[in-house]
Amino acid sequence: MALRNAWMPVVRRFAAGIDIGQQEIRLVVLSQRGGSGSPVRLEFIAVEPLFAGALAGAEIVNRAAVGTALRALFAQLPRDLSTHLFRCAMAMPASATMTTSVPMANLAASHRSFVGDHALAALEPAVMAEAERVAGIERHALAVDWFIDDSPQRSGCVTIAATTRTHLEARMECAAAAGITLTAIDGEPHAALRAMRHVASFELDESDAYVAIWVGDEGVHGWRVDDESIVAEMRYPAPEHADLVEALRDLAGEGVRCAVLSGQVALLQGVGFTAADLGDVLGCMVLPFECVPPGDDTLPLRDDLLHEPAFAVAFGLALRGLME
């Protein structure tokens, strides 16, 4: 049996991440050979301009234009790559997603004795009711995802993410019009965080504390990671922070080794900030997110895109496809 397994071919899996922005759509394709411990390889990266006015905030108002741009984007794939089967994930803007964490005991104290699938089934009605309450939308109009959180920050809590079915169906319809089947929809901030943690795993030691900063159309999201666990997070603008400096200092706490910066970094200028200012406030070096693997500058792909921090969301979406 061992000999036969040794001769079995190892399958390389492929995954694509699609990030629809206000002015362009970004695509990243990754692959991984065999199990989750194998290195992740960047296969393709591209961008396609989007017709002005196709989006109004989180809402897709011109689905035909988005579908056309998606077709043009995937038409750029090399022939040898386009023959593979991809798991495709698309981003959902932060403003279109409601996320909350609730102590499990508050949701269904009477079901705490259940374990496994029975516990999940018992919690489902309470989770849907909580999503309906927080979103202020009837549950039949919501698309809800949730999980029991085991992170140090939210141990014993249930994390719930919800969006309107209208937002979800619009993205699925645009993808279908371009001949793309979506396997997942993920929030922009969480996808960017996944990408930044991937980069940090190469650049930093496991025990190093660092912050991950993502700049989006609707604001700045930040997380402090210590010993590979998220121990704090922030969003700006927010009522609890007078300005971005205060938000960043609260996030950094007693100090961090490094900051990983991604997203539309140029938007920081709107609040009088630069990447250098971030380093001064946090008291550490700032590492811009790049899709190119450390020490590998020989990929036959567009160099300007490889070093563009705005591709963090698409990269993180593709990573999710490889993990599932």
C-alpha positions as CSV (number, residue, x, y, z in Angstrom):
1,M,0.0,0.0,0.0
2,A,2.8,2.4,0.9
3,L,4.5,1.7,-2.5
4,R,1.3,2.3,-4.4
5,N,0.6,5.6,-2.6
6,A,4.2,6.8,-3.4
7,W,3.4,6.4,-7.1
8,M,0.1,8.2,-7.0
9,P,0.1,11.6,-8.8
10,V,-0.1,14.6,-6.5
11,V,-2.9,16.9,-7.6
12,R,-2.3,20.7,-7.8
13,R,-5.3,22.7,-6.8
14,F,-6.2,26.1,-8.3
15,A,-8.2,29.0,-6.8
16,A,-9.1,32.5,-8.0
17,G,-9.9,35.6,-6.0
18,I,-12.1,38.3,-7.5
19,D,-12.2,41.8,-6.0
20,I,-14.7,44.2,-7.6
21,G,-13.7,47.8,-6.8
22,Q,-15.3,51.1,-7.7
23,Q,-13.0,51.6,-10.7
24,E,-11.6,48.2,-11.6
25,I,-11.8,44.5,-11.0
26,R,-8.7,42.6,-9.6
27,L,-8.0,38.9,-10.2
28,V,-5.4,36.7,-8.5
29,V,-5.0,33.0,-9.2
30,L,-3.0,30.8,-6.8
31,S,-2.2,27.1,-6.8
32,Q,-1.0,24.6,-4.3
33,R,0.4,21.1,-4.7
34,G,-1.0,18.4,-2.5
35,G,-1.8,19.2,1.2
36,S,-2.1,22.4,3.0
37,G,1.5,22.4,4.0
38,S,2.8,22.8,0.5
39,P,4.0,26.2,-0.8
40,V,1.4,28.5,-2.4
41,R,2.3,29.5,-5.9
42,L,1.1,32.7,-7.7
43,E,-0.1,31.7,-11.1
44,F,-1.7,34.9,-12.5
45,I,-2.6,38.4,-11.6
46,A,-4.6,40.9,-13.7
47,V,-6.8,43.9,-13.5
48,E,-9.7,45.1,-15.7
49,P,-11.1,48.7,-15.8
50,L,-14.7,49.0,-14.7
51,F,-17.3,51.2,-16.5
52,A,-17.8,54.4,-14.5
53,G,-20.9,54.2,-12.4
54,A,-21.2,50.5,-12.4
55,L,-21.1,50.5,-8.6
56,A,-22.8,52.8,-6.1
57,G,-21.1,52.0,-2.9
58,A,-21.7,48.4,-2.2
59,E,-24.5,48.1,-4.7
60,I,-23.9,46.9,-8.3
61,V,-26.2,49.1,-10.4
62,N,-24.9,48.0,-13.8
63,R,-24.7,44.3,-13.7
64,A,-24.1,44.0,-17.5
65,A,-21.0,46.2,-17.2
66,V,-19.6,44.1,-14.4
67,G,-20.3,40.9,-16.2
68,T,-18.6,42.2,-19.3
69,A,-15.5,43.3,-17.3
70,L,-15.3,39.9,-15.6
71,R,-15.4,38.1,-19.0
72,A,-12.6,40.4,-20.3
73,L,-10.6,39.7,-17.1
74,F,-10.8,36.0,-17.4
75,A,-10.0,36.1,-21.1
76,Q,-6.6,37.3,-20.1
77,L,-5.8,33.9,-18.6
78,P,-3.0,32.0,-20.4
79,R,-4.3,29.1,-22.4
80,D,-2.6,26.5,-20.2
81,L,-4.0,28.0,-17.1
82,S,-7.6,28.5,-18.3
83,T,-8.0,24.7,-18.8
84,H,-7.8,24.1,-15.0
85,L,-10.8,23.9,-12.7
86,F,-10.8,26.9,-10.3
87,R,-12.5,27.5,-7.0
88,C,-13.6,31.1,-7.4
89,A,-14.3,33.5,-4.5
90,M,-15.6,37.0,-4.7
91,A,-15.4,39.9,-2.2
92,M,-18.3,41.6,-0.4
93,P,-17.7,45.2,0.7
94,A,-17.4,45.8,4.4
95,S,-20.4,48.2,4.4
96,A,-22.6,45.5,3.0
97,T,-21.7,43.0,5.7
98,M,-22.9,43.0,9.3
99,T,-20.6,41.1,11.7
100,T,-21.2,40.5,15.4
101,S,-20.0,38.2,18.1
102,V,-22.4,36.9,20.8
103,P,-21.6,34.7,23.9
104,M,-22.9,31.3,23.1
105,A,-24.7,31.2,26.4
106,N,-26.7,34.3,25.5
107,L,-28.0,32.6,22.3
108,A,-29.2,29.3,23.7
109,A,-28.3,28.5,27.3
110,S,-30.5,25.5,27.2
111,H,-28.4,23.9,24.4
112,R,-25.0,24.1,26.0
113,S,-25.0,20.4,26.8
114,F,-25.2,19.4,23.2
115,V,-22.0,18.7,21.2
116,G,-21.0,18.5,17.6
117,D,-23.7,18.7,14.9
118,H,-26.5,18.7,17.5
119,A,-25.2,21.9,19.1
120,L,-24.9,23.6,15.7
121,A,-28.5,22.6,14.7
122,A,-29.8,23.8,18.1
123,L,-28.1,27.2,17.8
124,E,-29.3,27.9,14.2
125,P,-32.7,29.5,15.1
126,A,-31.1,31.7,17.7
127,V,-28.3,32.8,15.3
128,M,-30.8,33.7,12.7
129,A,-32.9,35.7,15.2
130,E,-29.8,37.6,16.4
131,A,-28.8,38.3,12.8
132,E,-32.3,39.6,12.1
133,R,-32.2,41.8,15.2
134,V,-28.8,43.4,14.5
135,A,-29.3,43.9,10.8
136,G,-32.9,45.2,11.2
137,I,-33.9,43.1,8.2
138,E,-36.2,40.1,8.1
139,R,-34.3,36.8,8.1
140,H,-35.7,35.7,4.7
141,A,-34.0,38.7,3.1
142,L,-30.6,37.8,4.7
143,A,-27.7,35.6,3.8
144,V,-26.1,34.5,7.1
145,D,-22.9,32.7,7.9
146,W,-21.7,31.9,11.4
147,F,-19.2,29.8,13.4
148,I,-18.3,29.1,17.0
149,D,-15.2,31.2,17.6
150,D,-12.2,29.7,19.4
151,S,-9.9,32.7,19.2
152,P,-8.5,34.1,22.5
153,Q,-10.3,37.4,22.0
154,R,-13.8,35.8,21.5
155,S,-13.5,32.4,23.1
156,G,-16.9,30.9,23.8
157,C,-18.6,33.3,21.4
158,V,-20.5,32.8,18.2
159,T,-19.4,35.1,15.3
160,I,-22.2,35.9,12.9
161,A,-21.8,37.5,9.5
162,A,-24.8,38.6,7.4
163,T,-25.6,40.5,4.3
164,T,-28.7,41.1,2.2
165,R,-29.6,38.5,-0.3
166,T,-29.8,41.3,-2.9
167,H,-26.0,42.0,-2.6
168,L,-25.2,38.3,-2.7
169,E,-27.4,37.5,-5.7
170,A,-26.1,40.5,-7.7
171,R,-22.6,39.2,-7.5
172,M,-23.6,35.6,-8.3
173,E,-25.5,36.9,-11.3
174,C,-22.6,39.0,-12.6
175,A,-20.3,36.0,-12.2
176,A,-22.7,33.7,-14.0
177,A,-23.1,36.1,-16.9
178,A,-19.3,35.8,-17.4
179,G,-19.4,32.0,-17.1
180,I,-18.0,31.9,-13.6
181,T,-19.4,29.7,-10.8
182,L,-18.7,31.2,-7.4
183,T,-17.8,28.8,-4.6
184,A,-17.6,31.5,-1.8
185,I,-18.4,35.1,-0.9
186,D,-16.1,36.7,1.7
187,G,-15.9,40.1,3.3
188,E,-13.1,42.4,2.0
189,P,-11.5,43.0,5.4
190,H,-11.3,39.4,6.3
191,A,-9.9,38.4,2.9
192,A,-7.2,41.1,3.2
193,L,-6.3,40.0,6.7
194,R,-5.9,36.4,5.5
195,A,-3.5,37.7,2.8
196,M,-1.5,39.8,5.2
197,R,-1.1,37.0,7.7
198,H,0.2,34.8,4.9
199,V,2.9,37.4,4.1
200,A,3.7,37.8,7.7
201,S,4.4,34.1,8.1
202,F,7.3,34.5,5.7
203,E,8.7,37.8,7.1
204,L,8.2,37.4,10.8
205,D,8.8,34.9,13.6
206,E,5.7,33.1,15.0
207,S,6.2,34.9,18.3
208,D,6.5,38.4,16.8
209,A,3.6,40.8,17.6
210,Y,2.5,42.8,14.6
211,V,-0.4,44.8,13.3
212,A,-2.2,44.3,9.9
213,I,-3.7,47.4,8.4
214,W,-6.1,47.4,5.4
215,V,-7.3,50.6,3.7
216,G,-10.6,50.3,1.9
217,D,-13.1,52.7,0.3
218,E,-15.0,53.0,3.5
219,G,-12.2,53.3,6.0
220,V,-9.3,51.7,7.7
221,H,-9.4,48.3,9.4
222,G,-6.7,47.0,11.7
223,W,-5.8,43.9,13.7
224,R,-3.1,43.2,16.2
225,V,-1.7,39.7,15.9
226,D,0.3,38.1,18.7
227,D,1.6,34.6,18.8
228,E,-0.5,33.9,15.6
229,S,-3.7,35.0,17.4
230,I,-5.8,38.1,16.8
231,V,-5.8,39.9,20.2
232,A,-7.3,43.3,19.1
233,E,-8.9,45.0,16.2
234,M,-10.1,48.4,15.2
235,R,-12.0,50.3,12.5
236,Y,-11.7,53.9,11.6
237,P,-13.8,56.1,11.4
238,A,-15.6,55.0,14.5
239,P,-17.2,56.9,17.4
240,E,-14.7,55.5,19.9
241,H,-11.7,57.1,18.1
242,A,-11.2,60.9,17.9
243,D,-8.8,60.4,14.9
244,L,-6.7,57.8,13.1
245,V,-3.7,58.4,15.3
246,E,-5.6,57.5,18.4
247,A,-7.1,54.4,16.7
248,L,-3.7,53.2,15.7
249,R,-2.1,53.7,19.1
250,D,-4.9,51.9,20.8
251,L,-4.4,49.0,18.4
252,A,-0.6,48.8,18.8
253,G,-0.9,48.7,22.6
254,E,2.4,48.2,24.3
255,G,4.2,48.0,20.9
256,V,4.6,45.7,17.9
257,R,7.5,44.5,15.8
258,C,6.1,45.4,12.4
259,A,3.0,46.6,10.5
260,V,1.8,45.0,7.3
261,L,0.0,47.5,5.1
262,S,-2.5,46.7,2.3
263,G,-5.4,48.1,0.4
264,Q,-5.8,51.4,-1.4
265,V,-2.9,53.1,0.5
266,A,-3.3,56.3,-1.5
267,L,-6.6,56.9,0.3
268,L,-4.7,57.6,3.5
269,Q,-3.8,61.0,2.0
270,G,-7.5,62.0,2.4
271,V,-6.8,62.1,6.2
272,G,-3.4,63.6,5.9
273,F,-1.5,60.3,6.3
274,T,1.2,58.4,4.5
275,A,2.8,55.0,5.0
276,A,5.7,56.7,6.7
277,D,3.4,58.4,9.2
278,L,1.9,55.0,10.1
279,G,5.4,53.8,11.0
280,D,6.0,56.9,13.2
281,V,2.7,56.4,15.0
282,L,3.1,52.7,15.6
283,G,6.8,52.9,16.3
284,C,7.8,50.1,14.0
285,M,8.7,49.4,10.4
286,V,5.9,49.2,7.8
287,L,5.9,46.3,5.3
288,P,3.7,46.9,2.3
289,F,1.7,43.9,1.1
290,E,3.0,42.4,-2.1
291,C,1.8,39.4,-4.1
292,V,5.3,38.4,-5.2
293,P,6.8,35.7,-2.9
294,P,9.8,36.9,-0.8
295,G,13.0,36.5,-2.9
296,D,11.2,35.7,-6.1
297,D,11.2,38.6,-8.6
298,T,11.4,36.4,-11.7
299,L,7.7,35.7,-12.2
300,P,6.5,36.4,-15.8
301,L,3.8,38.7,-14.6
302,R,3.2,42.5,-14.6
303,D,5.7,43.9,-12.1
304,D,3.5,46.8,-11.1
305,L,0.7,44.5,-10.1
306,L,2.9,42.2,-8.1
307,H,3.9,45.0,-5.8
308,E,0.4,46.6,-5.6
309,P,-1.0,46.5,-2.0
310,A,-4.6,46.8,-3.4
311,F,-4.4,43.1,-4.5
312,A,-4.5,41.9,-0.9
313,V,-8.3,41.2,-1.0
314,A,-8.1,39.2,-4.2
315,F,-5.0,37.3,-2.9
316,G,-6.8,36.5,0.4
317,L,-9.9,35.3,-1.5
318,A,-7.8,32.9,-3.6
319,L,-6.1,31.6,-0.4
320,R,-9.5,30.8,1.0
321,G,-10.2,28.7,-2.1
322,L,-7.1,26.6,-1.5
323,M,-7.9,26.1,2.2
324,E,-11.4,24.7,1.6
